């Protein structure tokens, strides 16, 4: 089976090759131009990413996908780090082939020493200190060495460097964060505008926000809210604690699940609500969410 690394800051995972519009060209480029893409969209055009089912998710630099099919300039892929009921191996969708770097079996060997990006964004540098690309929060790469405030990493661009103060080094598995750590990371992104399918500090959707805050703290959970609600440890409403994921469904909690938030404590939640809104801490009581509560799950280690 052919496998590849993502070679741009974040590749958008499209529903099909026909999904992008002309205004989405910056998101298809390599190197990708996410800021230009988002700045060029109206609120309605951002909302249409959801309404027209154009986008499924985003995939960070260095994450691994399997290539199922090549169709012209497009690759049908499965994202191994984003589990989903849509495919046994991960999250399926389409990515421009130029945003992928194919890898051989030797490059698939696991590395014990890794970094995870803790800054919102940080440059990936070549040996001359020139920027190769930008890495986003929770990007993970294998470490090959250390020197003068830099960490040497193995990347889709080959040997490269990141600033030591922009990453966390870890051996084996990332140390599991506490509920307070999860909430602290979430609070960094207060007032960030919602982005359907978003998985970076340029914008998150509801489940992308919960997925990413958990990934930052050593918990790799499913990508979509409906899958997140079916995994982890089931928690009753009376026993919910800060750092738990809480879920909401239509028809007063009995219909289709449509939203996930992180419980913040004292009857509040932190979440990325809907297109046009920003990440916020919100009282649950007195809102439509109060009646739509349909469950809670715990992923953090007690």
N, C-alpha and C positions, 0 to 999 in steps of 0.2 A: 504493500500500500504506500502511495506517495504521501509524504508529509512535508509541511512547510512552517516556517516562522513568519509571523507578521513583521514587516520591515518598515512600518510607519508608526507614528505616535499612537494612533488608534485607527484601525480599519473599521469602517461601518459595515455591518452585516446586513445585506439587502435581502428582501424577500425573493426577488428574482432579478435577472439582468435588466428587465424593462422597468424596474421600480424607480430608478433615479430620474429626476427632472433635469432640465438644462441648468437650473440654479444649483444643482447638487454637484456640478463638475469639480469644485474645489475639494469635495470629500472623496472624489475618485482618483485624485492626483497622487503621484509618488515623486517627491515627498508630499504628504497630505497637507492641505491648507484648512484646518478646522476653524480657525478664527475667521478667516475670510468667508467660509461657508456659512457660519452662524450669523456673521454680521450682515450677510447679503439676503437673509430671509426675513420676511415679515412674520408677525405673530401667526397669521393664518397659514403661511407656508410651513412654519414649524409644526403647527397643529396637524397639517395634512400628512406629515410623516406617520402619524398615528391613524388618522381618519381613513387614509387610503392604503393602510397596511404596507407602507413602503419599506420600513426598517424593522429588523428583528432585534439587533443588539449592536455592540461595538466590541472590538477585540484589541487588546493592548499589544504594543511592541514586544516581540519575543515570545508571545504565547503561541502554542502549537496547534495547527489544524491538520486534519487529513483532507486530501484532495479527492473528491468523489468523481469529478468530471470537469473537463475543460470545454467551454463553449465560447469560441471566439476569444475575446479579451477577458473573459470571466472564468472564475473557478467556483464550482460548487464545493463547499467545504463543510466540515463538522468541527466545531470548536471544542477541544477536549477539556478545557478548564471550566466550561459552563454546562453543567449537566441539565438535561431537559427531557421531558416525556416525548418530545418531538423526534428524538433519535436515540438509540441505545448508547451511542458513544459520546454524545454531547449535543451542542446546539448547531442545527443546520442553517445554511443560508448561502448567499453568494457574495464574493469579494472580487474586485478587480485583480487580475493575475499579477499586475505590476506591484501590488502591495504585499506580495508573498515572496519569500526566498526559500526555495526547496532545500531540504536537508537530507543527508544520508544517515544510515544506521549509526555510524560512529558519533554523529552529532546528537543522537538521541540518548547517549549515555548519561545517566543522572550525575549531577555534580553535587557534592555535599555542601560546598560553600556557595552561598548565594547572597544577593542583595535584593531588597525590596525598596522601591522609591517611597520616601516619606514626605518629600516636598510635593506641592501641587504639580509643579513641572520642574525639570532639570535638564540641562543639555547633555547629550552623549557626545563625547569628544574623541577625535583621533589623536595619534601620538604627537601631533604638532599643536594640539590645543584648539583645533578648528572644530566647529560644531557639525556633527553628522546628522543629527535629528534631535527632537525633543522627546523626553520620556515623561510619562504621566504617573501620577499617584498610583501606587500598588503594582507598577511594572516590576517584574521579577526576572533577574538574569544571573547566570552562573559566574562566579568569581574565579579569576586566574592569577591575581596578584595584587600587591599594594605598593604605592609609591607617592610620597610627598603630597599628602592630602587628597590623593586620588585612589579610586579602586579600579583595577583593571578587570574588565569583564569580557566574556565571550558573547558576541552579539551577531545578529544577522548581517551587520556591516563588518564582521571580523573582530579582531582585537580592538577594544575601545575602552574609554575611561569615563567614569562619573565622579562627581565631587563627593568626598567622604561624608560631608555634613548634610547631604541631600538624601542619604540612604540609610537603611539599617542592615547590618551584616548578620547572617544567621547560618547555623550549621544544621543540616538535616531539615527538620520541620521548623517553621517560624514559631517562636514562643507564643502561646495562646494569650491574647489580651483579656483584660477584665471587662465587665460591663461598663465601668467608668472609662476605660480606654476606648471602647466602641463609641460611647456617647461623645467623648472629647473629639474624636476624629469627625463624627457627624457634625458637631457644632462648628467646625472649621468652615463648613460649606453653607452656613446660614445665608439666606438671601441669594443663593445661586439659582438662576432661572432653570426651570424644568426643561429637559430635552428627552423626547421619546427615544428609547433605545440607548440613551446616554450612559457611558461608563467611565467618564473622565471628569476632572474639575472644570471642563467646559460646559457641563450639564449632565445631570442624571435623571432617569425616570425613577419611579417609586422602587421597583425591585432592583434596578441598577445601583441605587443608593444603598439599599440594605446589603446587597451582594458585596459592594465595594468596601463598605465599612467593616464587614465581617472578614473579607479577604485581607484587609490591612492588619487584622488582628489574629491571623493564623487559622481562620475558619473558611474552608472552601465549601460554599453552599450552592444549591441550584440557582439558576439564573432568573427564572420567572416567579412571580408571586404565587401562582397556583402550585408550582413545584416546591417552593420554599415552605408552603403551608402543609405539605405532605411529608416533610422530612423533619429532622431535629426531634426534640422531646416535646410532646404535647403538654401544654400548661393550661390550667383552668383560669378563668377570668379573675377569680379570687386570689390566685397565687402568682399572677403576673408580676414580674420584677423588671427594673431598669435593664436595658440591653436585650430583652426578649423582643421577638418580632410579633407584631399583632396584625391581624388580617380582617378585611371587610368585604362584604358581599351584598349584592343587590337584594331586593325583596326582604329587607330587614334581616339580613344575615343568612337567608335561606336560599338565595339565588346564586348566580355566578359570582365567584370571587373576583374583585376588581382592584384591590389596593392592599399594599403592605406598608407598615410604618415601624419604627423602632420605639418601643416604650421608653419614655424619658423619666417616669416616676411622677407621683402626685397627680395622677389622672391626666398627664400630658404625653404627647408623642412628638417625635421629630421625624419629618418625612418630606418627600418631594411630591407635592400633591397632584397637579395636573398641568397640561400645557398652559402657558401664560402665567403660572404661579411660581413662587420661589420656595426653596427649602425653608421650613419654618418649624418652630416648636409651638404646638397648638393644644389647647384644652380639648379633650374629647367630649366631655359633657356639654350638652346644649347644641351640638352639631349633628348633622345627619350621620356622621360616623358612629355616634353613640348607639343608634339603632341597628347599624349595619355590621357591628362587631361579629365576627364568625369564628374566632379562634386565636390562639397564640402558640408560638413554638420557641423553644430555647435551644440555642446552638452553643452558647458559651459554656466553658467548663466550670463546674461548681467546686 
